[in-house]
C-alpha cells in the first residue's frame, strides 16, 4: 500500500511525525504493550481511525495482513499469516534477507501527511516527516521487486490539495496537476516492474469548500488521464461515489453520523491547550489525554473520526468496497478461499458487495 493517512496503518507508532504538537502525545500514549495489539480501539496504533482502516479490512478479507513497512513483525505471529492459502493471499511480507533474522518487515509504506512528490516543510500544516508517496514506491521497489500476484492500493493526493490551498502557491491548479502527473509516472514504474493488480483511489470531490472541490476534481481528472496515457492498467476506486452513496442512504450502510461536524465525529475535539486543531484522530484512544473515542458503537456508526478523516464505520465500508472492486475486476485472482478444514468459501465483507452501485469493472 502507498499513500497518505487514508491507508496508513501505523507508520508513526515508532517514530516522530515532526510536528511537535502531535509528537508529545504520540510518544506518551503510544506506549501500549504489546505494540499494535492493545485491548480496545487498537490503542497505541497511530492511525486516522479509532479502529481498523480500509486496507486492514481488505487484507483480512483476502487472507493477509498489512503491517507498516517501518515496523518489524515478531516471528512467532507469522504462522497466523503464512498458513493462509497462498493462492488467495497477496504477499504481506518481504522475503527473508541473506542470513537468519527473527523478524519480518511490513509492506505498507503509506504515511499520514504524505504528498505525492514533495517533502513537507516545517509549519506547512502537514507532518514534516511524512514520506512522499513516490518515495514510498521507489523504496519498496528497491527493497523487494513488485509481486505480480500481490494487490496494490494507492491512495494519495489529498494533502497536495490541502498544501496548495493553505500555502503560498502561485498557481494551485498547476501545482495539483503536477502532483497528479508525477504520481502517475511513479505508478507506471511500479507496473513496469511487475505489478499487475493496482487499485488507484480518487479524492472525494463532492464535499468540502468550493476551492477544495475544484482542485480535487482537477486532480482526479488529471491522474486518471495521465495513467491512461502512460498505458497503466488499473482499477479506479471511486471513493467519491462511495461517500455519496453512504450519505444518500446511510441506513443501508449502517451509518448514523454522516458528516464531519462536531456532533458526528467519533473522536472528541482536543482542548485548545493541546495546540492540535486538525487530524486529531491520530492521537485518539481511550488512554489519550488529547482525544478519546465517543464509544465503540459510535465509531462503527460514524463516517468521520475528526474534521477530515474517516472513522471505523466509514473504513469498514471502504475496505469492503476495495474487496468487491478487486473481485469484480480480477475474479480469477481472488478465488474462493479454504477454511481451516479445507472447505471452500467466499469471504463476506462487512458491507455486502450488492450494496455498492458500481459499474462494470473499470480496468483502464
QUIWOCOR-V943461 format. One record per pair of residues at least 24 apart in sequence whose C-alpha atoms are under 10 Angstrom apart, sorted by the first residue. I is the first residue (numbers start at 0). GAP is how many residues later the second one is. Records with the same first field share a line. If there is no record, write none. Layout:
# QUIWOCOR-V943461
I: GAP  GAP
This chain:
# QUIWOCOR-V943461
0: 54  65  66  67  68  106  107  108  109  110  132  135  136  139  150  151  152  153  154  197  198
1: 105  106  107  108  109  112  114  129  130  131  132  133  134  135  138  150  151  152  153  154  185  198
2: 105  106  107  108  109  110  111  112  113  128  129  130  131  133  134  150  151  152  153  154  155  156  198
3: 44  105  106  107  108  109  110  111  112  126  127  128  129  150  151  152  153  154  155
4: 42  43  44  48  105  106  107  108  109  125  150  151  153  154  274  277  304  305
5: 41  42  43  47  48  49  104  105  106  107  148  149  150  152  195  303  304  309
6: 40  41  46  47  48  49  59  101  102  103  104  105  146  147  148  149  308
7: 38  39  40  41  45  46  47  48  58  59  60  100  101  102  103  104  105  106  147
8: 27  36  37  38  39  40  43  44  45  46  47  57  58  59  60  99  100  101  102  103
9: 26  34  35  36  37  38  43  57  58  59  60  61  98  99  100  101  102  272
10: 34  35  36  56  57  58  59  60  97  98  99  100  101  119  120
11: 32  33  34  35  56  58  59  99  100  117  118  270
12: 31  32  33  34  55  57  58
13: 31  32  56  57
14: 55  56  114
15: 111  112  113  114
16: 94  95  96  109  110  111  112  113
17: 102  103  104  105  108  109  110  111  112
18: 103  104  105  106  107  108  109  110  257
19: 107  255  256
20: 252  253  254  255  256
21: 105  252  253  254  257  258  260  261  268
22: 104  260
23: 250
24: 249  257  258  259  263  264  265
25: 256  257  258  262
27: 259  260  261
28: 254  255  256  257  258  259  260  261
29: 253  255  257  258
31: 255
35: 31
39: 245  246  256
40: 243  244  245  251  252  254  255  258  271
41: 243  244
42: 240  241  242  243  244  245
43: 238  239  240  241  242  243  244
44: 237  238  239  240
45: 66  235  236  237  238  239
46: 64  65  232  233  234  235  236  237  262
47: 64  231  232  233  234  235  236  256  257  258  260  261  262  263  264
48: 217  218  230  231  232  233  234  235  236  244  250  255  256  257  260  261  262  263  264  265  266
49: 216  217  231  232  233  234  235  236  242  243  244  245  246  249  250  255  260  261  262  263
50: 234  242  245  248  249  254  260  261  262  264  265
51: 259  260  261  263  264  267
52: 257  258  259  260  261  262  263  264  265  266
53: 256  257  258  259  260  261  262  263  264  265  266  267  268  269
54: 53  97  98  260  261  263  264  265  267  268
55: 259  260  263
56: 258  259  260  261  262  263  264  265  266  292  293
57: 95  257  258  260  261  262  263  264  265  266  268  291
58: 30  31  33  92  260  263  264
59: 29  259  263  287  289
60: 27  28  258  259  262  276  285  286  287  288  289
61: 25  26  27  28  89  261  265  272  273  274  275  284  285
62: 24  25  26  27  28  29  274  275  284
63: 24  25  26  27  28  29
64: 24  25  26  27  28  41  42  43
65: 25  26  27  40  41  42  43
66: 25  26  37  38  39  40  41  42
67: 37  38  39  40  41  42  43
68: 24  25  35  36  37  38  39  40  41  42  67  71
69: 35  36  37  38  39  40  41
70: 32  33  34  35  36  37
71: 30  31  32  33  34
72: 29  30  31  32  33
73: 28  29  30  31
74: 26  27  28  29
75: 26  27
77: 25  26
82: 257
83: 253  254  255  256
84: 252  253  254  255  257
85: 63  251
86: 62  246  247  248  249  250  251
87: 61  62  244  245  246  247  248  249  250
88: 60  61  62  244  245  246  248
89: 57  58  59  60  61  62  243  244
90: 56  57  58  59  60
91: 58  59
93: 46  49  50  51
94: 48  49
106: 33  37
107: 28  32  44  45
108: 24  26  27  28  30  31
109: 26  27  43  44  45  46
110: 25  45
111: 44  47  167  170
112: 43  44  45  46  47  166
113: 42  43  44  45  46
114: 41  42  43  44  45  46  47  48  64  68
115: 39  40  41  42  43  44  60  62  63  64  65  66  67  68  70
116: 40  43  61  62  63  64  65  66  69
117: 42  61
119: 39  40  43
122: 44
123: 38  39  42  43  44
124: 34  37  38  41  42  153
125: 33  34  36  37  153
131: 24  51
132: 24  49  50  53  54
133: 48  49  50  51  52  53
134: 48  51
135: 50
136: 46  49  50  52  53
137: 48  49  51  52
139: 50
140: 48  49  52
144: 45  48  49  50
145: 43  44  45  46  47  48  49  50
146: 43  44  46  47  48  49  50
147: 43  45  46  47  48  49
148: 45  46  47  48  184
149: 44  45  46  47  48  183
150: 44  45  46  47  48  175  182  183
151: 38  43  44  45  46  47  48  82
152: 44  45  46  47  48  81  82  84  169
153: 29  33  44  45  46  47  48  83
154: 44  45  46  47  48  82  84
155: 24  27  44  45  46  47
156: 26  44  45  46  59  62  63  66
157: 44  45  46  54  57  58  61
159: 55  56  59
160: 42  50  51  52  53  54  55  57  58
161: 49  50  53  54
163: 48  51
164: 46  47  50
171: 39  43
172: 41  42  43  45  46
173: 41  44  45
174: 40  44
175: 39  40  42  43  44  46  47
176: 38  41  42  43  44  45  46  49
177: 41  44  45
178: 40  43  44
179: 38  39  40  41  42  43  44  45  46  47
180: 38  41  42  43  44  45  46
181: 41  44
182: 40  43  44
183: 38  39  40  41  42  43  44  45  46  48
184: 38  41  42  45  47
185: 41
186: 40  43  45  46  47
187: 38  39  40  42  43  44  45  46
188: 41  43
189: 42
190: 40  41  42  43
191: 39  40
194: 38
195: 36  37  38
196: 36  37  38  129  132  133  136  166
197: 34  35  36  37  38  39  128  165
198: 34  35  36  37  38  123  126  127  130  164
199: 24  27  34  35  36  37  38  39
200: 34  35  36  37  38  39  121
201: 34  35  36  37  38  39
202: 34  35  36  37  38
203: 34  35  36  37  38  39  40
204: 34  35  36  38  39
205: 34  35  37  38
206: 33  36  37  52
207: 52  100
223: 140
224: 139
226: 137
227: 135  136
228: 135
230: 133
231: 131  132
232: 129  130  131
233: 95  128  129  130
234: 87  90  91  94  95  126  127  128  129
235: 86  89  125  126  127  128
236: 81  84  85  88  89  121  125
237: 80  83  84  87  120
238: 79  82  83
240: 115  116  117
241: 72  75  76  79  114  115  116
242: 60  71  74  75
244: 110  111  112
245: 57  68  71  109  110
246: 56
249: 51  52  53
250: 50
251: 99  103  104
252: 48  60  61  63  64  97  98  99  102  103
253: 46  47  48  59  60  63  97
254: 43  44  45  46  47  48  58  59  62
255: 42  43  44  45  46  47  57
256: 41  42  43  44  45  46  47  56  57
257: 43  44  45  46  52  56
258: 43  44  45  46  47  48  49  51
259: 42  43  44  45  46  47  48  49  50  51
260: 43  44  45  46  47
261: 44  45
263: 34  35  37  38  39  40  41  42  43
264: 28  29  33  34  37  38  39  40  41  42  43  44  45  46
265: 25  26  27  28  29  30  31  32  33  34  35  36  37  38  39  40  41  44  45  46  47
266: 24  25  26  27  28  31  32  35  37  38  39  40  44
267: 24  25  26  37  38
268: 24  36  37  38
276: 29  30
277: 28  29  30  31
278: 26  27  28  29  30
279: 25  26  27  28  29
280: 24  25  26  27  28  29  30
281: 24  27
312: 37
315: 33  34  35
316: 32  33  34  35  36  38  39
317: 32  33
318: 30  31  32
319: 28  29  30  31  32  33  35  36
320: 28  29  30  31  32  34  35  37
321: 27  31
322: 24  25  26  30
323: 24  25  27  28  29  30  32  34
324: 28  31  33  34  35  36  37
325: 35
326: 26  34
327: 25  30  31  32  33  34
328: 31  32  33  34
329: 31  33
